[in-house]
Amino acid sequence: MRKAVLLALALVLLSGCVLFPPEEQTKYEIFSNLPSEGVANAVLADVNGDAFAELISLIGTAMGGKALKNLHGAQLAVFTYEDGGSAAVIKLNTTMELNELMESLPGGYEDLVNETKQINGKQVVLLYSSYDKGKENPLCVWREGEWLNFLYYQQGYSYVVNENVAEKPSINESLRCDFIMEKKYDTKKAEQLLAGSAEMKKKFSGVGKFFGDGMAYIENSSAYVSLFGDENGDYAVAMLQGKRADSNLCYNDSSSGGGAEVVKRGNKEACLKEMKESSSSYIMPMSLSLIYLERRVGDYSLVVVAYVKEKKDAVINKAENIIFGLEFPGEEARWTDKMTLTVKVYENDESFHQMPVADAKVNLYKYGYSYIDYEYGGMNTLEPIKSAKTDDNGIAKFTDLEIGSYTVEASKEGYLKGTDYVYQGDTNSSIMLRKLEPLRVNVREGSYSSSVPVAEAKVVLYNGSSIFADGGAVGYTQNYEVIDTKYTNASGVADFGKRSIENGKIVVSKESYDDYTTYLSTYSRNITVYLTKKYNYYNYSGKPFTVTVRSYDASGLALNNIEGAKVSIYNKTSIGNYTLATTNYTDSDGVARLNGGNIMDGKIEVEKEGYRAYSEYFYYYNTRNIMVYLSLANLNQTYGYNKTSAPAENCIGNYSLRVWPSEAATATCTGSNGAAIPSTGENAADWFNYGGCGGWKTYNVTPGSQVMIHGYSDSCAGCSLWHINYYLQDYYNSSWRRVGYVDGPDERGATYDFCYTPKGNRIDIEAETGFYVSVFKKG
């Protein structure tokens, strides 16, 4: 719905100026269309036909567009409410009808749905966005004589939390625009809020052709704007009431392309800026030359912005006459091209209240990448421009500074350094210091979810510094210096005490483990490092095998031990063949115990009538305690398990749509983090023969439409899902048909894409080993 409102608002704002309200008291009557209860802010704008004619003369008739040329005036009234809602009335003086008007605007009229309703004798069109399926937020449009009117209300939502569920409240029907139109509302609230703006309007009468003016009351501040022009330029005069916290800096903004100077008339001062900008927009394809004047008196800010058409000197002179001719009570502010920077240094207490840090050293540097440690935010060794100490309130001030951008660094013994960046025009900086905590390194073997401490691990602490090339002008390199070395205690902890190091690193090492490096920051004081055994450290050659064989019951939830399953261990020979080494059967606990002999690498095969056979490869560094989950053979098929290769096809097209399994050997399986994951449906587990996932999955497909089976494997040294081998079946002619065997790579970090065109509406993947799989169809 917002888009519809914006389309209408664009007509009022096409001139690129912010407009506000009207002149005669009777023009407050426009607010009688808007509810006045709970109003917080108000805006009223009026622009006449001369404004649109002037805009067309500037940008050209062709660029003006039909809608702009047919506008002879516009008015806007806006209320915003204490609950966050807002309401607006837009009145356009035009002979254009709604369809004609909308079609002439960017974006057209296609995505708006409308209906007609009679309200108080008016034929009202209700516009709904195509996204407003419930038709809750209409835009009401109706004509009264030469005026085309738009009314809109946007309710402020406050979500209700009920039992940890956020519930969206229902729309307040009484605040829809069609119900609002059935009433008339009191306009006194608008007059009250805009009274300050009306008083400011009395201070000024424009000189030239009047285009429009406006008033606003926003966040306890009043404003008045007037627009007019003459043969040399167009002028916007703004008067704003409300205290301003920023300093009166008069400086040349590098992005404006112009200059800045302080101009005076008697005891009055203003900041004059010339801004030049090239515009390439279709609305204003020209080079802009703007004059900006600002004067401050008491709690008033007075601004004149002038667009230069001819005779820049004449435009500047008129702008100065306007701004210095305004009389307001209060002390005249003075302008300066030097800035005072106030730096507040603080720490947070346990309740996160800001507590001042006294006697902290504050260094000021000219901003630039060559002065900053780009990665960590600390300073390099270049000398600061100025230094100061904070007072009892944690405040340090730097005066008489050139207006520009700076880097500020605060430090104090017992704290970590803090850094802030001050950009052109900013006069305040705030830096939080963190108390220096002991630097402790916890070294553990395993992962976050399951780990044990590692004692006697070597922990080396480095301090880092930036070394800049070409005297600091271009780039930098990082230099690290060893400052301490410790070994972990029985709890796996190395304690370095309180160290003022922000830009450094820690290297942890121990025999039989891979080295680990982590980098320090201001927030990393208590560091945990997880070490992993080296790839070839574990060696289970010759160890006995304990194979536990289980199966899920029909519910897919409970596990049953499988007694009498045949477990065969094969030894891998030097030439890559597998020879039978030993065989045994599982007992009533589902456990088969087998002698390892001199077996290093090999494979295990498990079979039992009524179940799908299972095989898994193992290596000398894999554990001999093996858990196997068998799947019921329930797909009405005969298992020959001949490894006739499935017909490979070229993968042609874009496979972007995921196909999730519709059936699986179990209802759920367990991930590495111990959480139960569904075996079917969206976001189902995508692996076989691990965590009770079973060894087969069925996917619903489209006959004759090619699919891609994307197999991939683990890359970690101790992981077991890295043998991409499976049987592929296709369901057609009322039965399952074995397509063949897919023999993918048996290596870590591998992927294997196999494309197949199914004859039936289901395919089945029977995993011979453990790996991951995703099935995709063409997008």
ZAMARGU-4260 file (C-alpha; in steps of 0.2 Angstrom, whole numbers, plus 5000, padded with zeros to 4 digits):
<rodrens>
0) 5000/5000/5000 | 5014/5012/5003 | 5019/5011/4985 | 5002/5019/4981 | 5004/5033/4993
5) 5022/5036/4987 | 5015/5037/4969 | 5003/5051/4974 | 5016/5060/4985 | 5028/5060/4971
10) 5017/5073/4962 | 5019/5085/4977 | 5038/5082/4979 | 5043/5082/4961 | 5051/5099/4963
15) 5064/5091/4974 | 5060/5103/4988 | 5052/5099/5005 | 5036/5109/5006 | 5025/5112/5021
20) 5008/5123/5024 | 4996/5136/5019 | 4992/5155/5022 | 4974/5158/5027 | 4967/5151/5043
25) 4953/5142/5032 | 4967/5130/5025 | 4968/5121/5042 | 4951/5114/5036 | 4961/5101/5026
30) 4965/5093/5043 | 4946/5090/5046 | 4948/5074/5036 | 4961/5067/5049 | 4958/5060/5066
35) 4965/5072/5079 | 4966/5061/5095 | 4984/5056/5100 | 4992/5067/5087 | 5011/5070/5090
40) 5017/5079/5074 | 5009/5089/5060 | 5014/5095/5043 | 5005/5106/5031 | 5010/5111/5013
45) 5004/5121/4999 | 5011/5124/4982 | 5003/5134/4968 | 5003/5132/4949 | 5017/5144/4947
50) 5029/5132/4956 | 5025/5118/4943 | 5027/5130/4929 | 5044/5136/4935 | 5050/5118/4937
55) 5045/5114/4919 | 5054/5129/4913 | 5070/5123/4922 | 5070/5105/4916 | 5061/5107/4900
60) 5043/5103/4894 | 5048/5086/4888 | 5055/5081/4904 | 5041/5089/4914 | 5029/5075/4909
65) 5010/5076/4907 | 5006/5074/4925 | 5017/5089/4930 | 5011/5100/4916 | 4993/5097/4921
70) 4995/5101/4940 | 4989/5118/4945 | 4992/5117/4963 | 4994/5104/4977 | 4991/5103/4996
75) 4997/5091/5009 | 4992/5088/5027 | 5000/5075/5038 | 4997/5069/5055 | 5008/5056/5064
80) 5002/5048/5080 | 5009/5044/5097 | 5006/5025/5093 | 5017/5026/5078 | 5003/5028/5065
85) 5001/5041/5052 | 4987/5049/5041 | 4989/5060/5026 | 4978/5070/5014 | 4984/5075/4997
90) 4974/5087/4986 | 4979/5090/4968 | 4972/5103/4957 | 4971/5094/4941 | 4959/5090/4927
95) 4967/5073/4925 | 4957/5058/4931 | 4964/5044/4943 | 4969/5032/4929 | 4977/5045/4918
100) 4986/5052/4933 | 4993/5035/4939 | 4998/5029/4922 | 5008/5045/4919 | 5019/5041/4934
105) 5034/5029/4935 | 5029/5012/4939 | 5011/5014/4931 | 4995/5007/4939 | 4997/4989/4936
110) 4999/4982/4953 | 4985/4992/4961 | 4968/4984/4964 | 4953/4995/4966 | 4934/4995/4970
115) 4921/5009/4971 | 4911/5014/4986 | 4898/5028/4990 | 4903/5038/5005 | 4893/5054/5010
120) 4887/5056/4993 | 4905/5055/4985 | 4910/5041/4973 | 4926/5035/4982 | 4939/5023/4973
125) 4948/5012/4986 | 4965/5007/4980 | 4974/4991/4987 | 4991/4985/4984 | 4992/4968/4976
130) 5002/4963/4991 | 4987/4968/5003 | 4978/4951/5001 | 4966/4955/5015 | 4962/4972/5009
135) 4966/4980/5026 | 4975/4996/5021 | 4966/5005/5006 | 4970/5022/4999 | 4954/5032/4996
140) 4953/5043/4981 | 4938/5055/4976 | 4935/5071/4966 | 4928/5087/4973 | 4927/5100/4959
145) 4944/5104/4952 | 4953/5095/4966 | 4958/5076/4966 | 4959/5070/4984 | 4969/5056/4992
150) 4967/5050/5010 | 4977/5037/5018 | 4979/5030/5036 | 4994/5019/5042 | 4990/5011/5058
155) 5005/5009/5071 | 5007/4991/5076 | 5013/4985/5093 | 5015/4966/5093 | 5009/4956/5108
160) 5020/4942/5114 | 5010/4927/5120 | 5018/4911/5126 | 5034/4916/5116 | 5024/4919/5100
165) 5023/4936/5092 | 5005/4939/5087 | 5000/4953/5075 | 4985/4963/5081 | 4970/4964/5070
170) 4968/4980/5060 | 4957/4993/5069 | 4943/4995/5056 | 4938/5012/5062 | 4954/5019/5056
175) 4953/5014/5038 | 4952/5028/5026 | 4934/5024/5020 | 4928/5024/5038 | 4938/5040/5042
180) 4929/5049/5027 | 4912/5046/5036 | 4917/5059/5049 | 4923/5076/5051 | 4937/5080/5064
185) 4942/5095/5075 | 4956/5105/5067 | 4961/5114/5083 | 4975/5101/5086 | 4983/5106/5070
190) 4982/5124/5073 | 4989/5122/5091 | 5004/5111/5084 | 5007/5123/5070 | 5006/5139/5080
195) 5025/5141/5082 | 5027/5140/5063 | 5013/5152/5060 | 5022/5165/5071 | 5038/5162/5061
200) 5029/5165/5045 | 5024/5183/5051 | 5043/5187/5052 | 5045/5186/5033 | 5037/5191/5017
205) 5044/5184/5001 | 5051/5196/4987 | 5047/5189/4970 | 5035/5177/4963 | 5027/5166/4977
210) 5027/5147/4974 | 5022/5140/4990 | 5025/5138/5008 | 5023/5126/5023 | 5023/5123/5041
215) 5028/5109/5052 | 5029/5103/5070 | 5040/5088/5072 | 5048/5081/5088 | 5044/5097/5098
220) 5052/5108/5085 | 5043/5120/5073 | 5048/5125/5056 | 5042/5137/5042 | 5047/5136/5024
225) 5043/5148/5010 | 5047/5146/4991 | 5048/5160/4978 | 5058/5166/4963 | 5064/5180/4952
230) 5073/5182/4935 | 5090/5177/4943 | 5086/5163/4955 | 5074/5152/4965 | 5074/5153/4984
235) 5069/5142/4999 | 5069/5151/5016 | 5068/5140/5031 | 5065/5145/5049 | 5068/5131/5062
240) 5065/5132/5081 | 5074/5120/5092 | 5091/5119/5101 | 5105/5112/5090 | 5119/5102/5099
245) 5132/5104/5085 | 5145/5119/5084 | 5144/5133/5072 | 5157/5127/5060 | 5158/5135/5043
250) 5169/5124/5032 | 5171/5118/5015 | 5163/5101/5013 | 5174/5092/5001 | 5160/5083/4993
255) 5151/5100/4988 | 5164/5106/4976 | 5162/5124/4982 | 5169/5135/4995 | 5164/5142/5012
260) 5166/5159/5021 | 5158/5169/5036 | 5148/5184/5030 | 5143/5198/5042 | 5130/5213/5043
265) 5133/5223/5058 | 5134/5211/5073 | 5125/5197/5063 | 5135/5183/5056 | 5130/5169/5043
270) 5140/5155/5035 | 5139/5156/5016 | 5143/5141/5005 | 5143/5138/4987 | 5139/5121/4981
275) 5141/5114/4964 | 5135/5098/4958 | 5132/5089/4941 | 5115/5080/4940 | 5112/5067/4928
280) 5094/5062/4933 | 5080/5063/4921 | 5071/5076/4932 | 5086/5088/4933 | 5099/5084/4919
285) 5109/5100/4922 | 5123/5107/4933 | 5117/5114/4949 | 5124/5129/4957 | 5117/5132/4974
290) 5120/5146/4987 | 5118/5140/5005 | 5117/5153/5019 | 5114/5148/5038 | 5112/5160/5053
295) 5108/5155/5071 | 5100/5166/5083 | 5095/5160/5101 | 5087/5143/5098 | 5082/5147/5080
300) 5091/5142/5064 | 5088/5152/5048 | 5093/5145/5031 | 5092/5152/5014 | 5095/5140/4999
305) 5095/5148/4982 | 5096/5140/4965 | 5106/5152/4953 | 5099/5154/4935 | 5107/5171/4931
310) 5119/5183/4939 | 5126/5174/4954 | 5131/5190/4963 | 5114/5196/4963 | 5107/5180/4970
315) 5120/5180/4984 | 5116/5198/4988 | 5097/5194/4989 | 5100/5179/4999 | 5110/5189/5012
320) 5097/5203/5012 | 5084/5190/5016 | 5093/5180/5030 | 5100/5196/5038 | 5083/5205/5037
325) 5075/5192/5048 | 5073/5197/5066 | 5072/5184/5080 | 5075/5185/5099 | 5091/5178/5107
330) 5110/5179/5106 | 5118/5180/5089 | 5129/5165/5086 | 5146/5167/5079 | 5154/5156/5066
335) 5171/5149/5065 | 5182/5138/5053 | 5191/5130/5068 | 5184/5116/5078 | 5184/5110/5096
340) 5183/5092/5099 | 5176/5085/5115 | 5181/5067/5119 | 5172/5057/5132 | 5181/5042/5139
345) 5171/5029/5150 | 5169/5011/5155 | 5153/5001/5158 | 5149/4995/5176 | 5140/4978/5179
350) 5123/4986/5175 | 5130/4994/5159 | 5130/5012/5166 | 5143/5023/5158 | 5156/5027/5172
355) 5169/5041/5167 | 5187/5036/5166 | 5198/5050/5173 | 5216/5053/5169 | 5216/5043/5153
360) 5228/5048/5140 | 5219/5053/5123 | 5230/5054/5107 | 5223/5063/5092 | 5229/5058/5075
365) 5225/5065/5057 | 5213/5052/5050 | 5220/5041/5036 | 5223/5023/5032 | 5241/5025/5034
370) 5239/5030/5053 | 5228/5015/5057 | 5231/4997/5060 | 5218/4993/5047 | 5213/4975/5054
375) 5212/4978/5073 | 5209/4997/5076 | 5224/5000/5086 | 5237/5014/5082 | 5254/5013/5074
380) 5269/5021/5081 | 5267/5038/5072 | 5267/5053/5083 | 5250/5061/5088 | 5245/5078/5083
385) 5239/5082/5100 | 5238/5073/5117 | 5227/5077/5132 | 5222/5069/5149 | 5203/5066/5154
390) 5196/5076/5169 | 5186/5069/5183 | 5171/5068/5171 | 5181/5058/5158 | 5182/5073/5146
395) 5196/5078/5136 | 5195/5093/5124 | 5205/5098/5109 | 5203/5116/5103 | 5208/5126/5088
400) 5208/5111/5076 | 5207/5112/5058 | 5190/5105/5052 | 5193/5088/5045 | 5193/5069/5050
405) 5203/5062/5064 | 5207/5046/5073 | 5206/5047/5092 | 5214/5034/5104 | 5212/5033/5122
410) 5222/5023/5135 | 5225/5020/5153 | 5235/5008/5163 | 5224/4993/5168 | 5213/4995/5152
415) 5214/4990/5134 | 5215/5004/5122 | 5200/5011/5113 | 5198/5020/5096 | 5186/5031/5088
420) 5185/5040/5071 | 5179/5058/5069 | 5173/5064/5052 | 5172/5081/5045 | 5160/5092/5055
425) 5159/5080/5070 | 5163/5089/5086 | 5161/5075/5099 | 5169/5058/5101 | 5165/5044/5114
430) 5177/5030/5118 | 5173/5015/5129 | 5188/5007/5138 | 5188/4989/5144 | 5197/4984/5160
435) 5212/4973/5157 | 5207/4955/5161 | 5219/4941/5163 | 5224/4932/5147 | 5220/4914/5148
440) 5221/4900/5135 | 5211/4884/5137 | 5218/4870/5126 | 5206/4855/5123 | 5205/4840/5112
445) 5189/4838/5102 | 5175/4850/5098 | 5164/4862/5107 | 5151/4849/5111 | 5163/4836/5117
450) 5181/4839/5123 | 5194/4835/5136 | 5209/4846/5142 | 5226/4844/5134 | 5240/4846/5147
455) 5258/4851/5143 | 5253/4860/5127 | 5265/4874/5122 | 5257/4891/5120 | 5267/4905/5112
460) 5261/4923/5114 | 5266/4936/5101 | 5264/4955/5101 | 5260/4962/5084 | 5264/4979/5076
465) 5261/4987/5059 | 5275/4991/5047 | 5270/5003/5034 | 5278/5004/5017 | 5284/5020/5009
470) 5284/5030/5025 | 5266/5025/5030 | 5258/5031/5014 | 5254/5015/5005 | 5249/4998/5013
475) 5257/4989/5028 | 5263/4972/5033 | 5261/4964/5050 | 5276/4960/5061 | 5275/4948/5076
480) 5287/4946/5091 | 5287/4932/5104 | 5285/4940/5121 | 5281/4924/5132 | 5279/4905/5131
485) 5269/4894/5143 | 5263/4876/5145 | 5246/4871/5149 | 5242/4863/5166 | 5233/4848/5170
490) 5216/4857/5167 | 5223/4862/5150 | 5225/4881/5155 | 5240/4893/5151 | 5238/4909/5161
495) 5248/4924/5155 | 5241/4936/5168 | 5236/4954/5163 | 5244/4959/5147 | 5240/4975/5137
500) 5241/4966/5120 | 5227/4970/5107 | 5236/4966/5091 | 5244/4949/5093 | 5242/4931/5091
505) 5244/4914/5100 | 5251/4898/5093 | 5247/4882/5102 | 5257/4866/5098 | 5260/4848/5105
510) 5267/4832/5098 | 5254/4822/5089 | 5242/4836/5087 | 5241/4849/5073 | 5247/4866/5077
515) 5233/4880/5080 | 5235/4899/5078 | 5222/4912/5084 | 5223/4931/5084 | 5220/4942/5098
520) 5208/4957/5099 | 5201/4969/5112 | 5188/4956/5116 | 5197/4940/5116 | 5204/4938/5134
525) 5198/4920/5138 | 5202/4910/5123 | 5198/4891/5120 | 5207/4882/5107 | 5202/4865/5101
530) 5216/4854/5095 | 5215/4839/5083 | 5226/4824/5082 | 5237/4823/5067 | 5230/4813/5052
535) 5242/4798/5054 | 5243/4798/5073 | 5229/4786/5077 | 5234/4768/5073 | 5222/4754/5077
540) 5231/4741/5067 | 5229/4723/5075 | 5216/4729/5087 | 5201/4718/5089 | 5184/4723/5081
545) 5168/4726/5091 | 5154/4727/5079 | 5136/4731/5086 | 5122/4729/5074 | 5105/4737/5076
550) 5089/4742/5067 | 5075/4754/5070 | 5058/4746/5073 | 5043/4750/5062 | 5040/4767/5071
555) 5057/4772/5066 | 5060/4778/5084 | 5066/4763/5095 | 5082/4753/5091 | 5082/4734/5091
560) 5098/4723/5093 | 5100/4711/5078 | 5105/4694/5084 | 5113/4682/5071 | 5119/4695/5059
565) 5134/4689/5049 | 5149/4701/5051 | 5164/4698/5039 | 5180/4707/5040 | 5191/4709/5024
570) 5209/4714/5023 | 5215/4725/5010 | 5230/4718/5001 | 5245/4728/4994 | 5238/4727/4977
575) 5221/4734/4982 | 5211/4718/4983 | 5200/4713/4998 | 5202/4695/5006 | 5191/4688/5019
580) 5200/4688/5036 | 5187/4683/5049 | 5169/4680/5051 | 5157/4680/5066 | 5139/4682/5071
585) 5131/4694/5083 | 5124/4688/5100 | 5108/4693/5108 | 5115/4711/5112 | 5118/4713/5093
590) 5137/4712/5096 | 5150/4702/5086 | 5168/4702/5092 | 5182/4698/5080 | 5201/4697/5081
595) 5210/4711/5071 | 5225/4700/5067 | 5237/4711/5057 | 5223/4720/5048 | 5227/4739/5044
600) 5215/4744/5030 | 5200/4734/5025 | 5181/4733/5024 | 5167/4726/5035 | 5151/4718/5028
605) 5136/4714/5038 | 5121/4704/5031 | 5105/4696/5038 | 5090/4689/5029 | 5076/4702/5029
610) 5088/4716/5030 | 5098/4726/5017 | 5116/4721/5017 | 5128/4734/5023 | 5147/4737/5020
615) 5159/4750/5026 | 5178/4753/5022 | 5190/4757/5036 | 5208/4762/5038 | 5222/4760/5051
620) 5217/4776/5060 | 5199/4772/5061 | 5192/4765/5078 | 5188/4746/5079 | 5172/4750/5089
625) 5159/4750/5075 | 5140/4753/5075 | 5130/4747/5061 | 5112/4751/5057 | 5103/4739/5045
630) 5087/4744/5035 | 5073/4732/5032 | 5071/4726/5015 | 5053/4732/5012 | 5053/4738/4994
635) 5046/4722/4986 | 5062/4718/4976 | 5075/4704/4974 | 5092/4709/4979 | 5105/4701/4968
640) 5118/4715/4972 | 5127/4713/4956 | 5137/4728/4953 | 5131/4732/4935 | 5135/4750/4932
645) 5120/4762/4931 | 5119/4771/4914 | 5128/4787/4915 | 5121/4803/4907 | 5128/4820/4903
650) 5121/4833/4915 | 5112/4845/4904 | 5104/4861/4911 | 5102/4870/4927 | 5099/4859/4942
655) 5093/4872/4955 | 5077/4864/4963 | 5080/4853/4978 | 5071/4836/4979 | 5069/4830/4997
660) 5067/4812/5001 | 5049/4806/5003 | 5053/4789/5011 | 5068/4783/5021 | 5074/4768/5032
665) 5070/4777/5048 | 5059/4792/5054 | 5074/4801/5061 | 5092/4800/5063 | 5105/4809/5074
670) 5117/4822/5069 | 5135/4825/5076 | 5128/4837/5089 | 5116/4824/5096 | 5101/4832/5089
675) 5087/4821/5081 | 5084/4826/5063 | 5070/4820/5051 | 5075/4808/5038 | 5062/4814/5026
680) 5054/4831/5020 | 5062/4848/5018 | 5078/4850/5028 | 5080/4831/5031 | 5096/4823/5035
685) 5106/4821/5019 | 5118/4806/5024 | 5118/4787/5025 | 5123/4774/5038 | 5128/4786/5052
690) 5118/4791/5067 | 5104/4779/5063 | 5100/4786/5046 | 5099/4769/5038 | 5105/4765/5021
695) 5091/4770/5008 | 5080/4785/5003 | 5066/4787/4991 | 5063/4803/4980 | 5047/4808/4971
700) 5052/4813/4953 | 5044/4817/4936 | 5045/4803/4923 | 5056/4808/4908 | 5063/4823/4917
705) 5082/4822/4921 | 5088/4823/4939 | 5106/4825/4946 | 5111/4815/4961 | 5125/4825/4970
710) 5135/4814/4981 | 5149/4821/4992 | 5160/4815/5007 | 5168/4821/5023 | 5184/4830/5022
715) 5190/4827/5040 | 5203/4815/5045 | 5193/4805/5058 | 5177/4805/5049 | 5169/4790/5041
720) 5157/4796/5028 | 5168/4796/5013 | 5164/4782/5001 | 5151/4787/4987 | 5144/4770/4982
725) 5126/4766/4980 | 5113/4756/4970 | 5100/4766/4960 | 5082/4759/4957 | 5068/4766/4947
730) 5049/4763/4950 | 5040/4759/4934 | 5027/4746/4927 | 5021/4744/4945 | 5037/4738/4952
735) 5055/4743/4957 | 5068/4740/4944 | 5087/4740/4948 | 5095/4752/4936 | 5113/4748/4942
740) 5127/4752/4953 | 5135/4769/4955 | 5154/4768/4960 | 5159/4785/4965 | 5176/4790/4973
745) 5182/4783/4990 | 5191/4798/4996 | 5189/4813/5008 | 5182/4829/5002 | 5176/4821/4986
750) 5160/4825/4976 | 5152/4815/4962 | 5137/4821/4951 | 5127/4807/4943 | 5113/4812/4931
755) 5098/4800/4927 | 5082/4801/4917 | 5069/4791/4927 | 5055/4781/4919 | 5044/4781/4934
760) 5039/4794/4947 | 5050/4788/4961 | 5069/4783/4962 | 5077/4774/4976 | 5095/4776/4982
765) 5102/4762/4992 | 5119/4767/5000 | 5132/4753/5000 | 5143/4764/5012 | 5142/4780/5021
770) 5141/4797/5012 | 5130/4812/5009 | 5118/4815/4995 | 5107/4829/4988 | 5095/4826/4973
775) 5091/4841/4961 | 5079/4843/4947 | 5080/4857/4934 | 5075/4874/4939
</rodrens>
